């Protein structure tokens, strides 16, 4: 038991989502191989080359299992995948889930609900599990900041944006997911919040001659209804004042 707990503690941050995505990939692969065994490997392999949908599905399986370029680590625990990979997986997952749901809906309209129940039973529940897995991958690849807010470490998350403050260098680095927006003097940054009944608007402003010259007075603006984002913005504002 101690060994298992120690192994979990030694896992680099961000390895959990990657493991979950790979598990989904292997489930899809096992289901695909099972379907091929029932229909005949030869016939299906012969038709794969002439089917763009099958080739796209193979690409999707490859990306899910291999996750090229994915690297978990403490510097980006919530975004361990490259931006392009994450966006591609999200698009393919949403498209796959919507296609599965539309196929089920079409079958239900044309054949009736009792026939759908029989089909679900014949597929061992795959007609229900399949769409759930597609949307689960899309959720795991959603837009997120690099980390959670941890003021003691100088890390702040507002929506999908992250700010890291280096107190010694008196600088702040701003990230949009895992894309670096820029590095700024912390004393030149300020947070402005405008609250309404349902949505709080949060601006990170850059007061600098360089900002005026490059038309970059506003580093980012985000509209949010989450209290956690407002709390993070307030913590960021206080931290910037202390630097």
C-alpha positions in Angstrom: 0.0 0.0 0.0 2.8 2.4 0.9 4.5 1.7 -2.5 1.3 2.6 -4.4 0.9 5.8 -2.4 4.5 6.7 -3.0 4.1 6.0 -6.7 1.2 8.4 -6.9 3.1 11.1 -5.1 6.1 10.7 -7.5 3.9 11.1 -10.6 4.6 14.4 -12.3 1.7 16.9 -12.2 -0.5 16.6 -15.3 0.1 12.9 -15.7 -3.4 12.0 -14.6 -5.3 13.6 -17.6 -2.8 12.1 -20.0 -3.3 8.6 -18.4 -7.1 9.1 -18.7 -6.9 10.1 -22.3 -4.7 7.1 -23.2 -7.1 4.8 -21.4 -9.9 6.1 -23.6 -7.7 5.5 -26.6 -7.1 1.9 -25.7 -10.8 1.4 -25.1 -11.6 2.7 -28.5 -8.9 0.6 -30.0 -10.2 -2.6 -28.3 -13.7 -1.8 -29.4 -12.5 -1.3 -33.0 -10.5 -4.5 -33.0 -13.6 -6.4 -31.6 -15.8 -5.0 -34.4 -13.1 -6.0 -37.0 -13.1 -9.5 -35.6 -16.8 -9.8 -36.0 -16.9 -8.4 -39.5 -13.7 -9.8 -40.8 -10.3 -8.2 -40.6 -9.6 -8.7 -44.3 -12.7 -6.9 -45.5 -12.3 -4.0 -43.1 -8.5 -3.5 -43.8 -9.2 -3.6 -47.5 -11.8 -0.8 -47.1 -9.8 1.4 -44.7 -7.6 3.0 -47.4 -10.6 4.2 -49.4 -12.5 5.5 -46.4 -11.6 9.0 -45.2 -13.7 8.5 -42.1 -11.7 5.3 -41.2 -8.4 7.1 -41.8 -9.5 10.0 -39.6 -10.5 7.5 -36.9 -7.1 5.9 -37.1 -5.5 9.3 -36.7 -7.7 9.9 -33.7 -6.7 6.6 -32.1 -3.0 7.3 -32.7 -3.2 10.8 -31.1 -5.1 9.4 -28.1 -2.6 6.7 -27.4 0.7 8.3 -28.4 -0.1 11.9 -27.4 2.9 13.2 -29.4 4.7 16.1 -27.6 2.8 15.7 -24.3 5.0 16.3 -21.3 3.6 16.5 -17.8 5.5 18.7 -15.3 5.1 21.1 -12.4 5.5 24.1 -14.7 2.2 23.4 -16.5 0.2 20.8 -14.5 -3.1 21.6 -16.2 -1.8 21.9 -19.8 0.6 19.0 -20.3 -0.2 18.8 -24.0 1.0 21.0 -26.9 -1.6 23.5 -28.0 -2.1 22.1 -31.4 -2.6 18.5 -30.1 -5.1 19.7 -27.5 -7.1 21.7 -30.0 -7.1 18.8 -32.6 -8.2 16.3 -30.0 -10.9 18.6 -28.8 -12.2 19.1 -32.3 -12.1 15.4 -33.3 -13.7 14.4 -30.0 -16.6 16.9 -30.3 -17.1 15.9 -33.9 -17.1 12.2 -33.0 -19.5 12.7 -30.1 -21.9 14.7 -32.2 -21.8 12.2 -35.1 -22.5 9.3 -32.6 -25.4 11.2 -31.1 -26.9 12.1 -34.4 -26.6 8.5 -35.7 -28.4 7.3 -32.5 -31.1 9.9 -32.9 -31.6 9.1 -36.6 -31.8 5.3 -35.7 -34.4 6.1 -33.0 -36.5 8.2 -35.3 -36.5 5.7 -38.1 -36.7 2.5 -36.1 -38.4 3.5 -32.8 -37.3 3.6 -29.2 -37.8 -0.2 -28.5 -35.4 -0.9 -31.4 -32.9 1.4 -29.8 -33.1 -0.4 -26.5 -32.4 -3.7 -28.4 -29.4 -2.1 -30.2 -28.0 -0.9 -26.9 -28.3 -4.3 -25.4 -26.8 -6.0 -28.5 -23.8 -3.5 -28.4 -23.3 -4.3 -24.7 -24.0 -0.7 -23.9 -21.4 0.8 -26.3 -24.0 3.0 -27.9 -24.2 4.8 -24.6 -20.6 4.6 -23.6 -19.1 5.7 -26.9 -20.5 9.2 -27.0 -19.7 9.6 -23.3 -16.0 8.8 -24.0 -15.8 11.2 -26.9 -17.1 14.1 -24.8 -14.9 13.0 -21.8 -11.8 13.5 -24.0 -13.1 16.9 -25.1 -13.6 17.9 -21.5 -10.1 16.8 -20.6 -8.8 18.9 -23.4 -10.8 22.0 -22.5 -9.3 25.5 -22.2 -7.6 25.9 -18.8 -4.9 28.0 -17.1 -1.5 26.3 -16.6 -2.1 26.0 -12.9 -4.4 26.7 -10.0 -4.1 30.0 -8.0 -1.5 29.7 -5.3 -0.6 33.2 -4.1 2.3 31.9 -1.9 4.0 30.7 -5.0 3.2 33.7 -7.1 0.9 31.8 -9.4 -2.6 33.1 -10.3 -5.3 31.6 -12.6 -8.1 33.6 -14.1 -10.2 31.6 -16.5 -7.8 30.1 -19.0 -5.2 32.7 -18.3 -2.3 32.3 -15.9 0.1 34.9 -14.3 3.4 34.0 -12.6 5.1 36.6 -10.5 8.8 36.5 -9.9 9.3 38.6 -6.8 13.1 38.7 -7.0 13.2 39.8 -10.6 10.1 42.0 -10.1 8.5 40.6 -13.3 5.2 39.0 -14.2 4.8 36.4 -17.0 1.3 36.1 -18.5 0.1 32.9 -20.2 -2.9 32.1 -22.3 -3.2 28.4 -21.6 0.3 27.2 -22.5 1.1 30.1 -24.9 3.2 32.8 -23.4 1.7 36.2 -24.0 4.6 38.2 -22.6 6.8 39.2 -19.7 6.2 42.5 -18.0 7.5 44.6 -15.1 5.3 43.7 -12.2 5.2 47.3 -11.0 3.7 48.4 -14.4 0.8 46.0 -14.2 -2.5 46.6 -12.5 -5.9 44.7 -12.2 -9.2 46.4 -12.9 -12.5 44.7 -12.1 -15.9 46.0 -13.2 -18.7 44.0 -11.6 -22.2 43.7 -12.8 -25.1 41.6 -11.4 -24.0 38.3 -13.1 -20.7 38.9 -14.9 -17.5 40.4 -13.6 -15.1 42.0 -16.3 -11.4 41.6 -15.4 -8.7 43.6 -17.1 -4.9 43.3 -16.7 -3.5 46.7 -17.6 0.0 47.6 -18.5 1.0 51.2 -17.6 4.3 51.8 -19.5 5.8 54.0 -22.2 6.5 50.8 -24.1 2.8 49.8 -23.8 1.7 53.1 -25.3 4.2 52.8 -28.1 3.1 49.3 -29.0 -0.6 49.8 -28.3 -0.6 47.1 -25.6 -2.1 49.0 -22.7 -4.4 46.1 -22.0 -2.7 42.7 -21.6 -5.9 40.8 -21.4 -9.6 41.1 -20.7 -11.9 38.3 -19.5 -15.6 38.1 -18.7 -16.4 35.6 -16.1 -19.2 34.8 -13.7 -17.1 32.6 -11.4 -16.4 33.8 -7.9 -13.1 31.9 -7.9 -11.9 34.0 -10.9 -12.8 37.2 -9.0 -11.0 36.0 -5.9 -7.9 35.2 -8.0 -8.0 38.6 -9.6 -8.1 40.3 -6.2 -5.2 38.1 -5.0 -3.2 39.1 -8.1 -4.0 42.7 -7.6 -2.7 42.6 -4.0 0.4 40.6 -5.0 1.2 43.2 -7.7 1.0 46.0 -5.2 3.4 44.2 -2.9 6.1 43.8 -5.6 
